[in-house]
Amino acid sequence: MKIHRLFSAPQTLRALSLASAVAFMGFSNAQAATDIQVWHSLNDHNAAVFEKLVKQFNRDQKDVSVSLKSFQSNDAIEPALAESAKSKKAPNLVQLDDNRNPDAIAKRSYILPMYSLLAKHPIKDAKWFVAADAGFMRDAKGRLLALPYMVNVPVMFYNISAFQKAGIVPAEPQRSWPGLQDQLVNLANKATRYCPLVTDQPVSVNLENLAAVNNQFYATNENGRKVPKGKAAAQPAFDFDVMYVRHLSLMISWVRTELMLKPDQEDKAVKRFTNNECSVLLSSSSNLGAFRDKNTLKFGIAGLPYYPAVTSKPGNPFVDGSGLWATSGHSAEQDKATAQFLAWLAQPKNAAAWYQDTGYLPLTEQAFAMTDASYYKNLGDWRNLVAVYAKEPILTARGFKIENYPKIRAMFRQTLNKALNGQEPAAPALSTASAQATRMMREGSR
């Protein structure tokens, strides 16, 4: 080996070793990214959209690496999350439902409220789309508890081809329940005999938003958001009055005359609509992206029906869904990386892609503003149905807050299924459900 005269052999070897070490350290630092994990329970289509965004984020920069873990449902996430928190291996972000009582979720020892995370690592220039007064993912002080990323609203999807086949002009559903009934009879006779209408969200459509769309309170105490003076322990109550009884009686008659599918078909509702078997589907807006990808499906979107005898103008459904909750116990570096990922999701281009490809409400005002009019061309009234949620809602449309609501909602679903199957008349079914809900709220507050 030829040795330069200015260096002796030992000096040269030491210099080369040092240079190699420095080069290796530099290479290692360049490759070292902060790993964060996100758990979710998105449906297949929306999970694919999310995975695409995460891959793009990982390609766009090298400081943070995001990995995903998918679960079948939120019910499957909850026990896994509790167990991971015990072993101090909780994901950095996790999709959890609002549960109509987000304050209770925020009190969990392993939850880091979003306002705390963003106070240290602000997301700049992002204006959240859903108005704060809607109460979704916010505490009693209006502070953001989770990123409102998977926010949806119930809508009426309709099969344009079926309406055209039935000779209905214009080929769209009427917004009143009585008017819709006349159209369903026509659709049953001329288009989709075995599935004029179906829903996979009976509680949302027939109880919760029956109130909101008809500009009524769903629960007392202004939907459980206001505690009467001198009654700090007072619980809200459900007053299922004549409107509810008449509506459920109508739905029972629809099932009996086969204008609406029986409750045992609920799990197949979305698939049947996708396959052009059903004329009308009352379901979550989060199905929109999957429907748009189905080339053989020609559909539109309208608001949920209302009763003109109750209100002259339909109101807006409650926002629903879930969000990305941050967890505590991670290093400062990981919290910073988590906030960096959230900020990337909130960038207008990325937030707009999420909104357009899924049917969830826009994350930011910028995402809604940059969505071109051409996107809405064949989507019926979707743009107008979305736009209202950037405005302050009227009192009856503000989100309701109820103790122990997940269990109450499950009980309501069982009650409706029993009634729709002809096992119990509307009035006693609703009366019993109201009394049971009151007891369950008391149990949840203990």
BELWOKA-V24547 format. One record per pair of residues at least 12 apart in sequence whose ideal C-beta (glycine too) atoms are under 7 Angstrom apart, sorted by the first residue. I is the first residue (numbers start at 1). GAP is how many residues later the second one is. D is the distance in whole Angstrom. If there is no record, write none. Layout:
<<I/GAP/D> <I/GAP/D>>
//
This chain:
<<33/29/6> <33/30/6> <33/31/6> <33/32/4> <34/29/7> <34/30/5> <34/299/5> <34/300/6> <34/303/4> <35/30/5> <35/32/7> <36/28/6> <36/30/6> <36/56/4> <36/298/6> <36/301/5> <36/302/5> <36/305/6> <37/30/5> <37/32/6> <37/54/4> <37/55/6> <38/28/6> <38/30/5> <38/53/6> <38/54/7> <38/55/4> <39/30/5> <39/32/6> <39/38/6> <39/52/5> <39/55/4> <39/56/6> <40/28/7> <40/30/6> <40/55/4> <41/30/5> <41/31/7> <41/32/5> <41/33/5> <41/35/7> <41/36/6> <41/54/6> <45/244/6> <45/245/4> <45/248/7> <46/240/6> <46/243/6> <46/312/5> <47/23/6> <49/240/6> <49/305/7> <49/308/5> <49/309/6> <51/17/6> <53/297/6> <53/300/7> <53/301/7> <54/12/5> <54/14/6> <57/284/6> <57/287/5> <64/273/4> <64/276/5> <64/277/6> <66/275/6> <69/22/7> <74/22/6> <74/23/5> <74/248/7> <77/17/6> <77/18/7> <77/19/7> <81/13/6> <85/25/4> <88/241/6> <90/20/6> <90/237/4> <90/239/7> <91/236/6> <92/234/7> <92/235/6> <92/238/6> <92/242/6> <92/246/5> <93/231/5> <93/232/7> <93/233/6> <93/245/6> <94/231/5> <94/233/6> <95/55/6> <95/227/5> <95/229/6> <96/226/6> <96/227/7> <96/229/5> <97/225/5> <98/38/6> <98/39/6> <98/223/7> <98/224/7> <98/225/7> <99/306/6> <99/307/6> <100/300/6> <100/301/6> <100/302/5> <100/305/4> <101/300/6> <101/301/7> <101/302/6> <101/304/6> <102/35/6> <102/36/7> <102/37/7> <102/43/5> <103/36/5> <103/37/6> <105/220/7> <106/33/6> <106/39/5> <110/217/5> <110/218/6> <110/219/6> <111/214/6> <111/216/6> <111/217/7> <112/214/4> <112/215/6> <112/216/4> <113/30/7> <113/32/5> <114/30/5> <114/31/6> <114/32/5> <114/33/6> <114/212/6> <115/28/4> <115/29/5> <117/209/5> <117/218/6> <117/221/7> <117/222/6> <118/221/7> <121/215/6> <121/218/3> <123/219/6> <123/220/5> <123/223/5> <126/220/4> <126/238/5> <127/237/6> <127/238/4> <127/239/7> <128/20/7> <128/236/6> <129/232/6> <129/233/4> <129/234/6> <129/235/6> <129/236/5> <129/238/7> <129/239/6> <129/260/7> <129/261/6> <130/18/6> <130/21/6> <130/189/6> <130/231/6> <130/259/5> <131/258/7> <131/259/6> <131/260/6> <131/261/5> <131/262/6> <133/259/5> <133/260/6> <133/265/6> <134/185/5> <134/255/7> <134/259/6> <134/264/6> <134/265/5> <135/90/7> <135/263/6> <135/264/4> <135/266/7> <136/12/6> <136/15/6> <136/183/5> <136/263/5> <137/186/5> <146/177/4> <146/178/6> <146/179/4> <147/176/5> <147/177/4> <147/195/6> <148/175/5> <148/215/7> <149/174/6> <149/175/5> <149/196/7> <149/214/6> <150/171/5> <150/172/5> <150/173/6> <150/210/6> <151/168/5> <151/170/5> <151/209/6> <151/210/4> <152/132/5> <152/133/5> <152/134/4> <152/168/6> <152/169/4> <152/207/7> <152/208/6> <152/209/7> <153/132/5> <153/164/5> <153/166/6> <153/167/7> <153/208/7> <154/47/6> <154/50/5> <154/51/6> <154/55/6> <154/128/7> <154/129/7> <154/130/6> <154/150/6> <154/163/5> <155/130/5> <155/146/5> <155/147/7> <155/148/7> <155/149/7> <155/230/6> <156/17/6> <156/124/6> <156/126/6> <156/146/4> <156/147/7> <156/148/6> <156/149/7> <157/116/6> <157/124/4> <157/126/6> <157/134/7> <157/142/6> <157/144/6> <158/14/6> <158/15/5> <158/121/7> <158/122/5> <158/141/6> <158/142/5> <158/144/6> <159/117/6> <159/119/7> <159/120/5> <159/140/6> <160/138/5> <160/139/6> <160/140/6> <161/115/7> <161/137/5> <162/25/6> <162/29/4> <162/30/5> <162/117/4> <163/116/7> <165/25/6> <165/26/4> <166/20/5> <166/21/5> <166/24/4> <166/25/4> <167/23/7> <168/15/6> <168/18/6> <172/128/6> <172/130/6> <172/208/7> <173/107/6> <173/129/5> <175/127/7> <175/128/6> <175/130/6> <175/131/6> <175/139/6> <176/129/6> <176/130/6> <176/131/7> <176/132/5> <177/73/7> <177/128/5> <177/130/6> <180/125/5> <181/78/7> <184/12/4> <184/13/6> <184/75/4> <185/74/7> <187/92/4> <188/70/7> <188/71/6> <191/88/6> <192/85/7> <192/86/6> <192/87/5> <195/66/6> <195/77/6> <195/82/5> <195/83/4> <196/63/5> <196/83/5> <196/84/7> <197/62/6> <197/63/5> <197/81/7> <197/82/7> <197/83/4> <198/62/7> <198/63/4> <198/67/6> <198/71/4> <198/74/6> <198/75/7> <198/80/5> <198/83/6> <199/70/6> <199/82/7> <199/83/4> <199/84/6> <200/66/5> <200/69/4> <200/70/6> <200/83/5> <201/81/7> <201/82/6> <201/83/7> <202/61/7> <202/64/7> <202/211/6> <202/214/5> <203/206/6> <203/209/5> <203/210/5> <203/213/7> <204/116/7> <205/77/5> <205/99/6> <206/41/7> <206/42/7> <206/45/6> <206/210/6> <207/205/6> <208/110/6> <209/95/6> <209/108/4> <209/109/6> <210/34/7> <210/37/6> <211/185/7> <212/103/6> <212/104/7> <212/105/5> <212/106/5> <212/184/6> <212/185/5> <213/91/5> <213/93/5> <213/101/5> <213/102/5> <213/104/6> <214/29/7> <214/92/5> <214/93/6> <214/96/5> <214/97/5> <214/101/7> <215/96/5> <215/100/4> <215/181/5> <216/180/6> <217/179/5> <218/182/5> <219/17/4> <219/18/7> <219/19/6> <219/181/5> <219/183/6> <220/16/5> <220/17/5> <220/19/7> <221/13/7> <221/15/4> <222/173/6> <223/175/6> <223/177/4> <224/12/4> <224/176/5> <224/177/5> <224/178/5> <225/173/6> <225/176/6> <235/168/7> <235/203/7> <235/206/5> <235/207/6> <235/210/7> <236/166/7> <237/201/6> <238/196/5> <238/199/5> <240/190/4> <240/194/5> <243/64/7> <243/67/6> <244/186/6> <245/181/5> <245/182/5> <245/185/6> <248/171/6> <248/178/4> <248/182/6> <249/177/4> <251/169/6> <252/167/6> <252/168/6> <252/170/7> <252/174/6> <255/165/5> <256/166/7> <262/158/7> <262/159/6> <263/154/4> <263/157/5> <263/158/6> <269/12/6> <269/14/7> <270/13/6> <270/17/6> <274/17/7> <274/20/6> <274/23/6> <276/20/7> <276/21/6> <282/22/7> <285/74/4> <286/72/6> <286/73/5> <286/74/6> <287/72/6> <288/70/7> <288/71/3> <289/68/5> <289/69/4> <289/70/5> <300/79/6> <300/80/3> <301/78/5> <301/79/4> <301/80/6> <301/81/4> <301/84/7> <302/78/6> <302/79/5> <303/78/7> <303/82/6> <304/13/6> <315/79/7> <315/81/6> <315/82/6> <316/72/5> <316/77/7> <316/81/5> <318/79/7> <318/81/6> <318/82/7> <319/42/7> <319/70/6> <319/80/7> <321/39/7> <326/12/6> <346/17/6> <346/18/6> <348/16/7> <348/18/4> <348/19/6> <348/22/5> <351/12/4> <351/13/5> <351/15/7> <351/16/4> <352/15/4> <352/18/5> <352/19/6> <355/12/5> <355/16/7> <356/15/6> <356/19/6> <361/25/6> <361/28/6> <365/25/6> <368/18/7> <368/22/7> <402/39/6> <403/38/5> <403/41/4> <403/42/5> <404/36/5> <404/37/6> <404/39/6> <404/40/3> <407/33/6> <408/29/5> <408/32/5> <411/22/7> <411/25/6> <411/26/7> <411/29/7> <412/21/6> <415/14/5> <415/18/4>>
//
